[in-house]
Amino acid sequence: MAATGRDLHCVVQNVQGGFAVAKALHGDEPKATIAFDGTFTATYDITVINSIGRASELKFPVVDTVVYPEGFTVEEVTFIHQGQPISDVERDGNFFRIPADALNPFSAGEVKTITVEVQGRATAEAQKNVVDGLLERCESANPENAQNPRGLFNGVSLEGEDDPEGERNNYACIDPEQPGIEVSKDVAEVDVHHGEEATRSVTYTVTVTNPEKGITRTYELVDTPAFSDTVTIDHAYIASGDTLAKTGLFPGGGPYDVTSVLNGGEPVEIGPGETHTYTVTVRFTGPRASSDQNSWQCSADGEGRGLFNSVELTSGAVTATDDDCAPVPPPGKVMLRLEKVGADDLTIPLSGAAFAVHEVAEDGSPGQFVAALETDVAGYHTGELEAGVPYFLIETKSPQDYQLLPTPVKVMVRSTAEGNVLEILNSVDVIGASVRESDDPDVVVVQVADVRIGTLPKTGGSGVGELTVLGVLILVVGVLTARRRSA
C-alpha cells in the first residue's frame, strides 16, 4: 500500500447497541405505606432487554436514579436479581450503578428483571404533608420524562440504549400513603333521670379503626367536652373495650387524656384490621331553668352548644378528629309543696303568706329570682324545683300577727333510686323549717312555721324566752338575798 503522507487518527467508540431498559412499579397493587415511625418501602422493577438476534453482553452499568421529595430520606436500596441481592452496586448520592457483569451474559432476545427495593424514612412534617394532601402527587405511574419529578420518583438509564421508545418508559412513580387510621364518635345515650349524685349523664361511643391493609400503629386519644355553659360538668367515666379492659375516673370538664390514663402513660398499639372501642360517660348538672335555652340545642357552630364533645386521635404525624352532639335535656322538675303553719300549733295551716324562689349566687347568697310559689289552698303553696340545683325559699309576706321567717331556707331536691329527697342545706342556721314525708314520689314537702309577733323564736332547745325568764328569776333571788344580809 502506498503511503499517503497523511496521519491517520482512529477513534474507537464502545457503543452498547441492541440493549434497552425500562422501569415499572412492582406488583399488582404497588404501595408505599408510611409506618407510624416514618419508615416506608417503595418497590420498582427494571427490565433489561437484549433486542438483537444473537447472544450479547452489556458493556456499561445499568444506572438507577432515586429522586424523592424534601423530607423523604433514602436509607438503603437493594437490587434483587433471580431472588438474590446484587453485590458491588456502586452508590453516588441518589445514583446507583449496577455492574454489567452482575447481569451478563444475555441470550438472543433475553429479558432480565431487577427488583429495586428502596427503604426510606419520612419526617413528621413530610408525613403531615401526605395526610393533608400537600405533597405533589405523581404525574402518572410511568412519567414520560424526568423534567418535573413528583412523588417517589425512580428512573433507569443505560448508556447507548437502543430503544424505539426512547426514555419514555424509563421512569416510574408511586405516591406515598399514610393509611387512614380512623376515629369516630357517636352519642349513645342521654340519661334524663338524675342519679344518686343528682347529676345527669351523656354517654358517647368512640371507635378507633385500623384498616386491614394497614400497618401496626400506636395512637393516643384525647376527649374534649365543650358543652353549653348553662350546664356544669362534674366528671367523666371512660372505659375501654376488651383491648385494655380498664376504666378511669376523670375529674372536671376535660380535656381527658384517655389513653395516657388508661394505658399507664403509653400510647395504645393497634394491629391491621383491629377495632378499639371506648365508652365516655360525662356527668353534669343543669341546665339552670333561667338560662339561655338557645344554647341547649346543637348547631353547626359546634363548641359551646348542646352537649358537644370531640375526640382527637394522634398516631405519629397523623391526626384524626370526630365529634358528636346531643341537645341538653330540659331541667328535671319536681313538685314542691310548702305547708305554712304557726310555731304555736303545727297542725293548723295559716293563710296569707307568700314565698319566692331564688337561685343561689356564686357567693352563696340569694341570687336571681326564679318564680313565686303559687297558693294551692289556704296554708299550702306549690311550685316546681329542678332536681340537683340548690334554691332559696324566701318568705315575702307572713300571715297576720306572725313574723316573717328571718332566714331564707336553702333547699335542694336529690333524685335517687329510692325517689326524690328534699334536703335543707342550711338547717343549722334556719329556724322553723323542716322536711315532711310525702305520699307522692314526685312531690317533696317542706313545712315552714312562723312565730307570733312579740314571741321569741325557739332554737330547738329550751328557747330564748325560757332562758330569759330563768335569768330574771336568778336576778330577783340575788337581790332578796343581798337585802337580808344588809338587814
C-alpha positions as CSV (number, residue, x, y, z in Angstrom):
1,M,0.0,0.0,0.0
2,A,1.4,3.4,-1.0
3,A,1.9,5.9,1.7
4,T,-0.4,9.0,1.6
5,G,1.8,11.2,3.6
6,R,-1.1,11.9,6.0
7,D,-1.5,11.0,9.6
8,L,-4.4,8.6,10.3
9,H,-6.3,9.0,13.5
10,C,-8.6,6.2,14.6
11,V,-11.3,6.7,17.3
12,V,-12.6,3.5,18.9
13,Q,-16.1,4.1,20.3
14,N,-17.6,1.5,22.7
15,V,-21.2,1.6,21.7
16,Q,-23.7,-0.6,23.6
17,G,-26.2,-1.2,20.9
18,G,-29.0,-3.8,21.0
19,F,-30.0,-3.3,24.6
20,A,-32.9,-1.4,26.1
21,V,-34.0,-0.7,29.6
22,A,-37.4,0.1,31.1
23,K,-38.9,0.9,34.5
24,A,-42.2,0.0,36.1
25,L,-43.8,-0.3,39.6
26,H,-43.5,-3.7,41.2
27,G,-46.5,-6.0,41.8
28,D,-50.2,-5.8,41.1
29,E,-51.1,-3.3,43.9
30,P,-47.9,-1.3,44.5
31,K,-48.0,0.7,47.7
32,A,-45.5,2.9,49.6
33,T,-47.1,2.9,53.0
34,I,-45.5,5.1,55.7
35,A,-45.4,3.4,59.1
36,F,-46.1,5.2,62.3
37,D,-42.3,5.6,62.9
38,G,-41.9,7.2,59.4
39,T,-40.3,4.3,57.6
40,F,-41.5,3.1,54.2
41,T,-40.5,0.8,51.3
42,A,-41.1,1.6,47.7
43,T,-40.5,-1.2,45.1
44,Y,-39.9,-0.9,41.4
45,D,-38.8,-3.3,38.5
46,I,-36.1,-2.7,36.0
47,T,-36.2,-4.7,32.8
48,V,-33.1,-5.1,30.6
49,I,-33.8,-6.4,27.1
50,N,-31.3,-7.9,24.6
51,S,-33.2,-6.9,21.4
52,I,-30.7,-8.2,18.9
53,G,-30.9,-11.6,17.4
54,R,-27.8,-13.1,18.9
55,A,-26.2,-13.6,22.3
56,S,-24.6,-10.5,23.7
57,E,-23.3,-8.8,26.8
58,L,-23.7,-5.4,28.4
59,K,-20.7,-3.1,28.2
60,F,-22.0,-0.4,30.6
61,P,-23.6,-0.5,34.0
62,V,-27.3,0.0,34.4
63,V,-27.8,3.2,36.3
64,D,-30.8,3.6,38.7
65,T,-31.8,7.0,40.0
66,V,-33.9,7.7,43.1
67,V,-35.5,11.2,43.3
68,Y,-37.6,11.8,46.4
69,P,-39.2,15.0,47.8
70,E,-37.9,17.0,50.7
71,G,-38.4,15.2,53.9
72,F,-38.1,11.7,52.4
73,T,-34.6,10.2,53.0
74,V,-33.3,7.2,51.2
75,E,-31.7,4.9,53.8
76,E,-31.0,1.7,51.8
77,V,-31.6,0.4,48.3
78,T,-31.4,-3.3,47.4
79,F,-31.3,-4.6,43.9
80,I,-32.5,-8.2,43.5
81,H,-32.0,-10.5,40.5
82,Q,-33.2,-14.1,40.4
83,G,-34.0,-13.9,44.1
84,Q,-30.6,-12.8,45.2
85,P,-29.3,-9.3,46.0
86,I,-26.8,-7.9,43.6
87,S,-23.5,-7.1,45.3
88,D,-20.9,-4.4,44.2
89,V,-23.6,-1.9,43.4
90,E,-21.9,1.5,43.4
91,R,-23.7,4.4,45.0
92,D,-23.1,8.0,44.2
93,G,-25.7,10.1,46.1
94,N,-29.0,9.1,44.6
95,F,-27.4,7.3,41.6
96,F,-26.8,3.6,41.8
97,R,-24.7,1.8,39.2
98,I,-25.4,-1.9,38.7
99,P,-22.3,-3.6,37.3
100,A,-22.8,-5.2,33.8
101,D,-21.1,-8.4,35.0
102,A,-23.9,-8.9,37.5
103,L,-26.3,-9.5,34.6
104,N,-24.2,-10.9,31.7
105,P,-24.5,-12.9,29.6
106,F,-27.7,-12.4,27.6
107,S,-29.0,-14.9,25.1
108,A,-30.8,-13.6,21.9
109,G,-33.9,-11.7,22.9
110,E,-33.5,-12.4,26.6
111,V,-35.2,-10.2,29.2
112,K,-33.9,-9.9,32.7
113,T,-35.7,-8.3,35.6
114,I,-34.2,-6.5,38.6
115,T,-36.4,-5.6,41.6
116,V,-35.4,-2.4,43.3
117,E,-36.4,-2.1,47.0
118,V,-36.0,1.4,48.3
119,Q,-36.2,1.7,52.1
120,G,-36.6,5.2,53.4
121,R,-37.9,7.4,56.2
122,A,-40.2,10.4,56.1
123,T,-40.0,13.2,58.6
124,A,-43.0,14.1,60.7
125,E,-43.6,17.2,58.5
126,A,-43.4,15.1,55.4
127,Q,-45.9,12.7,56.8
128,K,-48.2,15.5,57.7
129,N,-48.0,16.8,54.1
130,V,-49.0,13.4,52.9
131,V,-52.0,13.3,55.2
132,D,-53.0,16.9,54.4
133,G,-52.6,16.3,50.6
134,L,-49.9,18.9,50.3
135,L,-47.3,16.6,48.7
136,E,-47.3,16.8,44.9
137,R,-48.6,13.6,43.6
138,C,-47.1,11.6,40.7
139,E,-47.9,12.8,37.2
140,S,-48.6,9.1,36.4
141,A,-47.3,5.7,37.3
142,N,-45.0,6.0,34.3
143,P,-44.0,9.6,33.6
144,E,-42.6,10.2,30.2
145,N,-39.6,12.3,31.4
146,A,-37.8,13.4,34.4
147,Q,-38.3,17.2,34.0
148,N,-40.6,17.5,36.9
149,P,-40.3,14.5,39.2
150,R,-43.0,14.2,41.9
151,G,-43.9,11.6,44.5
152,L,-41.4,8.8,45.0
153,F,-39.8,9.0,41.5
154,N,-37.4,6.4,40.2
155,G,-35.6,6.2,36.8
156,V,-33.2,3.9,34.9
157,S,-30.7,4.6,32.2
158,L,-28.2,2.7,30.1
159,E,-25.5,4.4,28.0
160,G,-26.0,3.6,24.3
161,E,-29.6,2.4,24.9
162,D,-31.2,1.1,21.7
163,D,-35.0,1.5,22.3
164,P,-37.6,2.9,19.9
165,E,-39.5,4.2,22.9
166,G,-36.5,6.3,23.9
167,E,-36.6,7.3,27.5
168,R,-40.4,7.4,27.8
169,N,-40.6,4.0,29.5
170,N,-37.6,4.7,31.8
171,Y,-39.4,6.2,34.7
172,A,-41.9,5.0,37.4
173,C,-43.5,6.9,40.3
174,I,-45.5,5.9,43.3
175,D,-47.3,8.2,45.8
176,P,-46.6,7.6,49.5
177,E,-49.6,7.0,51.6
178,Q,-50.5,7.1,55.3
179,P,-53.3,4.5,55.7
180,G,-56.3,6.0,57.2
181,I,-56.5,5.0,60.8
182,E,-59.9,6.4,61.7
183,V,-61.7,7.6,64.8
184,S,-65.4,8.2,65.2
185,K,-67.6,9.5,68.0
186,D,-71.3,8.9,68.4
187,V,-73.8,9.8,71.1
188,A,-75.0,6.5,72.7
189,E,-77.4,7.7,75.4
190,V,-78.5,10.8,77.3
191,D,-79.8,10.0,80.8
192,V,-82.5,12.4,81.5
193,H,-83.0,11.0,85.0
194,H,-80.9,12.1,87.9
195,G,-78.6,9.6,89.5
196,E,-77.6,9.2,93.1
197,E,-75.3,12.2,92.9
198,A,-78.0,14.4,91.5
199,T,-76.2,14.7,88.2
200,R,-77.3,13.8,84.6
201,S,-75.2,11.9,82.2
202,V,-74.5,11.7,78.5
203,T,-72.6,8.7,77.0
204,Y,-70.6,8.6,73.8
205,T,-69.0,5.7,71.9
206,V,-65.6,6.3,70.5
207,T,-64.3,3.8,67.8
208,V,-60.7,3.5,66.6
209,T,-60.3,1.5,63.4
210,N,-57.0,0.4,61.7
211,P,-57.5,-0.7,58.1
212,E,-57.0,-4.3,57.3
213,K,-54.3,-3.5,54.8
214,G,-52.7,-1.0,57.1
215,I,-49.8,-1.5,59.5
216,T,-49.4,-1.9,63.2
217,R,-49.6,1.5,64.8
218,T,-49.7,3.2,68.1
219,Y,-52.1,6.0,68.9
220,E,-53.2,8.4,71.7
221,L,-56.8,9.7,72.4
222,V,-57.9,13.0,73.9
223,D,-61.6,13.6,74.6
224,T,-62.8,17.1,75.0
225,P,-66.3,18.1,76.1
226,A,-67.4,21.6,75.0
227,F,-70.9,21.8,76.5
228,S,-73.3,24.7,76.7
229,D,-72.2,27.0,79.5
230,T,-75.7,26.5,81.0
231,V,-74.6,23.1,82.4
232,T,-71.7,22.3,84.7
233,I,-69.5,19.2,84.1
234,D,-68.6,17.3,87.2
235,H,-66.5,14.4,86.0
236,A,-66.3,11.6,83.4
237,Y,-66.1,7.8,83.5
238,I,-64.2,6.4,80.5
239,A,-64.0,2.7,79.9
240,S,-62.0,0.8,77.2
241,G,-63.2,-2.3,75.4
242,D,-61.6,-5.7,75.5
243,T,-58.2,-4.4,74.4
244,L,-57.4,-2.6,77.6
245,A,-60.4,-3.5,79.7
246,K,-59.8,-0.6,82.0
247,T,-62.0,2.2,83.5
248,G,-60.8,5.6,84.6
249,L,-62.4,8.5,86.5
250,F,-61.6,11.8,85.0
251,P,-62.5,14.8,87.3
252,G,-63.5,18.2,85.9
253,G,-64.6,19.3,82.5
254,G,-61.6,18.0,80.5
255,P,-59.8,17.6,78.1
256,Y,-59.4,14.0,79.2
257,D,-56.1,12.3,78.2
258,V,-57.8,8.9,77.7
259,T,-55.0,6.6,76.6
260,S,-52.5,8.1,78.9
261,V,-54.6,7.4,81.9
262,L,-55.9,4.0,80.9
263,N,-52.7,2.7,79.5
264,G,-50.2,3.9,82.1
265,G,-48.9,6.9,80.1
266,E,-48.1,4.9,77.0
267,P,-49.7,5.0,73.5
268,V,-52.0,2.1,72.6
269,E,-50.9,-0.3,69.9
270,I,-53.5,-1.4,67.3
271,G,-52.8,-4.0,64.6
272,P,-54.1,-4.2,61.0
273,G,-57.8,-4.8,60.8
274,E,-58.4,-4.2,64.5
275,T,-61.1,-2.0,66.1
276,H,-60.9,-0.5,69.6
277,T,-63.9,1.0,71.4
278,Y,-64.2,3.4,74.3
279,T,-67.3,4.4,76.3
280,V,-67.2,8.0,77.5
281,T,-69.8,9.0,80.1
282,V,-69.9,12.6,81.2
283,R,-71.8,13.6,84.4
284,F,-73.1,17.1,84.6
285,T,-75.7,19.2,86.4
286,G,-78.1,21.7,84.9
287,P,-79.2,23.4,82.8
288,R,-80.5,26.2,85.0
289,A,-84.1,26.9,84.3
290,S,-83.5,30.6,83.8
291,S,-80.5,30.1,81.4
292,D,-80.3,30.8,77.7
293,Q,-82.3,27.9,76.2
294,N,-80.9,28.6,72.7
295,S,-77.6,27.1,73.7
296,W,-79.3,23.9,74.8
297,Q,-79.5,22.9,71.1
298,C,-76.8,21.6,68.9
299,S,-75.7,23.7,65.9
300,A,-73.2,23.9,63.2
301,D,-71.2,26.2,65.5
302,G,-70.2,23.1,67.4
303,E,-68.4,24.0,70.6
304,G,-70.5,25.7,73.3
305,R,-73.8,24.4,72.1
306,G,-75.7,21.4,73.4
307,L,-73.7,18.5,74.8
308,F,-70.9,18.9,72.2
309,N,-68.0,16.5,72.5
310,S,-65.0,15.9,70.3
311,V,-62.2,13.3,70.2
312,E,-58.7,13.7,68.7
313,L,-56.5,10.7,67.7
314,T,-52.8,11.2,67.2
315,S,-50.7,8.4,65.5
316,G,-47.3,9.6,64.7
317,A,-47.8,12.7,62.4
318,V,-51.4,11.6,61.7
319,T,-54.2,13.4,63.4
320,A,-57.8,12.4,63.1
321,T,-60.8,14.0,64.8
322,D,-64.5,13.5,65.1
323,D,-67.3,14.9,67.2
324,D,-71.0,14.5,68.1
325,C,-73.6,16.4,69.9
326,A,-76.9,15.9,71.7
327,P,-79.3,18.6,72.9
328,V,-79.2,19.5,76.6
329,P,-82.3,17.8,78.1
330,P,-84.7,20.3,79.8
331,P,-84.4,20.6,83.5
332,G,-85.9,17.8,85.6
333,K,-88.7,19.3,87.6
334,V,-90.0,18.1,90.9
335,M,-93.1,19.4,92.6
336,L,-92.5,21.2,95.9
337,R,-95.4,21.5,98.4
338,L,-94.9,24.0,101.2
339,E,-97.0,23.9,104.3
340,K,-97.4,27.2,106.2
341,V,-98.1,26.8,109.9
342,G,-97.7,28.7,113.2
343,A,-94.9,27.7,115.6
344,D,-97.6,27.5,118.4
345,D,-99.6,24.9,116.6
346,L,-98.0,22.9,113.8
347,T,-101.3,21.2,112.8
348,I,-103.3,24.3,111.6
349,P,-102.4,25.8,108.2
350,L,-102.1,29.5,108.1
351,S,-103.2,31.6,105.2
352,G,-101.9,35.0,104.0
353,A,-98.3,34.0,103.4
354,A,-96.3,34.4,100.2
355,F,-93.0,32.8,99.1
356,A,-90.5,33.4,96.3
357,V,-87.9,31.0,94.8
358,H,-84.4,32.4,94.1
359,E,-81.2,30.9,92.7
360,V,-78.1,30.6,94.8
361,A,-75.5,33.1,93.8
362,E,-71.8,32.2,93.5
363,D,-71.1,33.7,96.9
364,G,-73.8,31.5,98.5
365,S,-76.3,34.3,99.0
366,P,-79.8,34.5,97.4
367,G,-79.4,35.3,93.7
368,Q,-81.7,35.8,90.7
369,F,-85.5,35.5,91.2
370,V,-86.9,32.3,89.7
371,A,-90.6,32.2,90.5
372,A,-93.2,32.8,93.2
373,L,-94.8,29.8,94.8
374,E,-98.5,29.5,94.0
375,T,-101.1,29.3,96.7
376,D,-102.9,26.0,96.3
377,V,-105.4,26.2,99.2
378,A,-105.1,28.2,102.4
379,G,-101.8,27.5,104.0
380,Y,-100.4,25.4,101.1
381,H,-98.0,26.7,98.4
382,T,-96.7,24.8,95.4
383,G,-94.0,25.2,92.7
384,E,-91.5,23.2,90.7
385,L,-87.8,22.9,91.5
386,E,-85.2,21.4,89.3
387,A,-83.6,18.4,90.9
388,G,-79.9,18.7,91.7
389,V,-80.0,22.5,91.8
390,P,-79.9,24.5,95.1
391,Y,-82.5,27.2,95.7
392,F,-83.5,29.7,98.4
393,L,-87.1,29.8,99.6
394,I,-87.8,33.3,100.9
395,E,-91.0,34.3,102.7
396,T,-92.0,37.6,101.3
397,K,-95.3,38.0,103.2
398,S,-96.2,36.5,106.6
399,P,-99.7,35.6,107.9
400,Q,-101.4,38.2,110.0
401,D,-100.0,38.5,113.5
402,Y,-96.9,36.4,112.6
403,Q,-93.3,37.4,111.9
404,L,-91.6,36.8,108.6
405,L,-89.2,33.9,108.5
406,P,-85.9,35.6,109.5
407,T,-83.6,33.3,107.4
408,P,-84.2,32.1,103.8
409,V,-84.4,28.3,103.6
410,K,-81.8,26.8,101.3
411,V,-83.1,23.6,99.8
412,M,-82.2,21.1,97.0
413,V,-84.0,18.1,95.6
414,R,-82.0,15.0,95.0
415,S,-83.4,12.3,92.8
416,T,-82.2,8.9,93.9
417,A,-83.1,5.3,93.1
418,E,-85.5,5.4,96.1
419,G,-87.2,8.6,94.9
420,N,-87.0,12.3,95.3
421,V,-85.5,13.6,98.5
422,L,-85.6,17.2,99.7
423,E,-82.7,18.5,101.8
424,I,-82.5,21.7,103.8
425,L,-78.9,22.7,103.2
426,N,-78.7,25.4,105.9
427,S,-80.6,23.6,108.6
428,V,-78.0,24.7,111.2
429,D,-78.9,28.4,110.6
430,V,-82.6,28.3,109.7
431,I,-85.4,28.3,112.3
432,G,-88.8,26.9,111.7
433,A,-88.3,24.8,108.6
434,S,-88.4,21.0,108.4
435,V,-88.9,18.3,105.8
436,R,-92.1,16.3,105.9
437,E,-92.8,12.9,104.4
438,S,-94.7,12.8,101.1
439,D,-97.1,10.1,99.9
440,D,-96.3,11.0,96.3
441,P,-92.8,10.1,95.0
442,D,-93.0,13.0,92.6
443,V,-93.7,15.6,95.3
444,V,-91.5,16.8,98.1
445,V,-92.9,18.6,101.2
446,V,-91.4,21.2,103.5
447,Q,-93.1,22.8,106.5
448,V,-92.4,26.4,107.5
449,A,-93.5,27.6,110.9
450,D,-93.7,31.3,111.8
451,V,-93.8,32.7,115.3
452,R,-96.3,35.2,116.5
453,I,-95.3,38.8,116.7
454,G,-93.9,39.5,120.2
455,T,-92.9,35.9,120.7
456,L,-89.2,34.9,120.8
457,P,-88.5,32.0,118.5
458,K,-87.2,28.7,119.8
459,T,-83.9,27.5,118.5
460,G,-84.5,23.8,119.0
461,G,-83.7,23.7,122.8
462,S,-85.4,25.3,125.8
463,G,-85.8,28.5,123.8
464,V,-84.5,32.0,124.3
465,G,-87.7,33.1,126.2
466,E,-87.3,30.4,128.8
467,L,-83.6,31.3,129.3
468,T,-84.6,34.9,129.7
469,V,-87.2,34.1,132.4
470,L,-84.7,31.9,134.2
471,G,-82.2,34.8,134.2
472,V,-84.7,37.2,135.7
473,L,-85.6,34.7,138.5
474,I,-81.9,34.3,139.4
475,L,-81.5,38.1,139.5
476,V,-84.5,38.5,141.8
477,V,-83.2,35.8,144.2
478,G,-79.9,37.5,144.3
479,V,-81.4,40.9,145.2
480,L,-83.5,39.4,148.0
481,T,-80.5,37.6,149.5
482,A,-78.5,40.8,149.4
483,R,-81.2,42.7,151.3
484,R,-81.4,40.1,154.1
485,R,-77.7,40.2,154.7
486,S,-77.8,44.0,154.9
487,A,-80.6,43.9,157.4
